[in-house]
Amino acid sequence: MALKRNQKITGEILVETEFLFSLREGNSRYGVALKILKASQQGKLKVEVPSSAVMEAITVLYSYGFNHKQVEEILTLIDAKLIEAGISYYIPLTLTDVVIAARLRAELPQLSFYDSLHAAIAKRTNKYLLSSDPVYKEAGLRVISFEEISNIL
């Protein structure tokens, strides 16, 4: 579903790992991430983080060779930016989500393990998921891209 300029997103959006990593200055989506943080801080947009995104972020950081201290520092900085913007709710992962994720991966093998968990939470909550990954649309989710959200904020 493509959103048009000046079209409003009512309610809430889910953000996944792609957004968490975009909070790093120098990231190509950093400017959009700042717009989202500002909209959240102003109460114009409610942003929620699936707990699966936090799990994926930790996994990615360790897989890139960061040590425990570096992972702690990176996640602390991300958390501080989120808290400053009023983003403090992490949607818990349920066993039902894991079952749905397994079904989604059977239907769409191109879904990664973590992407399937994010997708399952998005299905359960029926909220827009911020992502540039086309596989989420294939899974029938309500998706908004970084470009689309930038145009409407």
C-alpha positions as CSV (number, residue, x, y, z in Angstrom):
1,M,0.0,0.0,0.0
2,A,1.6,3.2,-1.1
3,L,1.0,6.3,0.9
4,K,0.8,9.7,-0.6
5,R,2.4,13.0,0.5
6,N,0.3,14.6,3.3
7,Q,-1.5,11.3,3.9
8,K,-1.6,10.5,7.6
9,I,-0.8,7.3,9.4
10,T,-3.3,6.9,12.1
11,G,-2.2,5.1,15.2
12,E,1.1,3.3,15.5
13,I,3.9,1.9,13.5
14,L,6.3,-0.9,14.2
15,V,10.0,-0.5,13.6
16,E,12.4,-3.3,13.2
17,T,16.2,-3.7,13.2
18,E,16.6,-1.6,10.0
19,F,15.3,1.4,12.0
20,L,17.3,0.7,15.1
21,F,20.5,0.7,13.0
22,S,19.4,3.8,11.1
23,L,19.7,5.7,14.4
24,R,23.5,5.8,13.8
25,E,24.8,9.1,12.4
26,G,26.2,8.3,9.0
27,N,23.6,5.7,8.2
28,S,21.9,6.5,4.9
29,R,18.5,6.6,6.6
30,Y,19.6,8.7,9.6
31,G,17.7,11.8,8.4
32,V,14.4,9.8,8.1
33,A,15.1,8.2,11.5
34,L,15.4,11.7,13.1
35,K,12.1,12.7,11.5
36,I,10.4,9.6,13.0
37,L,12.0,10.3,16.4
38,K,10.8,13.9,16.3
39,A,7.2,12.9,15.3
40,S,7.2,10.4,18.2
41,Q,8.5,13.0,20.6
42,Q,5.8,15.4,19.5
43,G,3.1,12.8,19.9
44,K,2.3,12.7,16.2
45,L,3.3,9.1,15.7
46,K,3.4,6.2,18.2
47,V,6.4,4.0,17.5
48,E,6.7,0.5,18.9
49,V,9.6,-1.9,18.7
50,P,9.0,-5.7,18.4
51,S,11.2,-7.5,21.0
52,S,12.4,-9.6,18.1
53,A,14.1,-6.5,16.6
54,V,16.2,-6.2,19.8
55,M,17.2,-9.8,19.6
56,E,18.2,-9.5,16.0
57,A,20.2,-6.3,16.7
58,I,22.2,-8.1,19.3
59,T,22.8,-11.1,17.0
60,V,23.9,-8.8,14.1
61,L,26.3,-6.8,16.3
62,Y,28.0,-10.0,17.6
63,S,28.1,-11.4,14.1
64,Y,30.0,-8.4,13.0
65,G,32.6,-9.0,15.6
66,F,31.7,-6.4,18.2
67,N,32.7,-7.4,21.8
68,H,30.4,-7.3,24.8
69,K,31.4,-3.8,25.9
70,Q,30.9,-2.4,22.3
71,V,27.5,-4.1,22.1
72,E,26.5,-2.7,25.4
73,E,27.5,0.8,24.3
74,I,25.8,0.6,21.0
75,L,22.5,-0.7,22.5
76,T,22.7,1.9,25.3
77,L,23.0,4.7,22.7
78,I,20.0,3.3,20.7
79,D,18.0,3.0,23.9
80,A,18.8,6.6,24.9
81,K,17.6,7.9,21.6
82,L,14.4,5.9,21.7
83,I,13.6,6.9,25.3
84,E,14.3,10.6,24.5
85,A,11.7,10.3,21.7
86,G,9.2,8.7,24.1
87,I,9.6,5.2,22.5
88,S,9.8,2.8,25.4
89,Y,7.3,0.0,24.6
90,Y,8.7,-3.2,23.2
91,I,6.1,-5.6,21.9
92,P,6.7,-9.0,23.5
93,L,7.1,-12.1,21.3
94,T,4.6,-14.8,22.1
95,L,4.6,-18.5,21.4
96,T,1.7,-17.9,18.9
97,D,4.0,-15.4,17.1
98,V,6.7,-18.1,16.8
99,V,4.1,-20.6,15.3
100,I,2.9,-17.9,12.8
101,A,6.6,-17.1,12.0
102,A,7.2,-20.8,11.2
103,R,4.1,-20.9,8.9
104,L,5.3,-17.7,7.2
105,R,8.8,-19.1,6.6
106,A,7.2,-22.3,5.1
107,E,5.2,-20.1,2.7
108,L,8.0,-17.5,2.0
109,P,11.4,-19.2,2.4
110,Q,13.1,-15.9,1.6
111,L,12.0,-14.6,5.0
112,S,14.8,-14.7,7.4
113,F,14.3,-16.1,10.9
114,Y,14.1,-12.7,12.5
115,D,12.1,-11.2,9.6
116,S,9.5,-13.9,10.1
117,L,9.3,-13.0,13.8
118,H,8.8,-9.3,13.0
119,A,6.2,-10.3,10.4
120,A,4.3,-12.4,12.9
121,I,4.1,-9.6,15.4
122,A,3.0,-7.2,12.7
123,K,0.3,-9.6,11.7
124,R,-0.9,-10.0,15.2
125,T,-1.0,-6.3,15.9
126,N,-2.2,-5.3,12.4
127,K,0.1,-2.2,12.5
128,Y,2.2,-0.7,9.8
129,L,5.7,-2.1,9.7
130,L,8.5,0.3,8.7
131,S,10.8,-1.5,6.3
132,S,12.3,-1.3,2.8
133,D,12.3,-5.1,2.6
134,P,9.8,-6.2,-0.1
135,V,9.3,-9.6,1.4
136,Y,7.0,-8.1,4.0
137,K,4.5,-7.0,1.4
138,E,4.6,-10.6,-0.1
139,A,3.6,-11.7,3.4
140,G,0.5,-9.5,3.2
141,L,1.5,-7.0,5.8
142,R,0.8,-3.3,6.0
143,V,4.2,-1.9,5.2
144,I,5.5,1.6,4.9
145,S,8.9,2.4,3.5
146,F,11.4,4.9,4.8
147,E,10.8,7.0,1.7
148,E,7.0,6.9,2.2
149,I,7.1,7.9,5.8
150,S,9.6,10.7,5.1
151,N,7.2,12.1,2.5
152,I,4.3,12.3,5.0
153,L,6.1,13.4,8.1
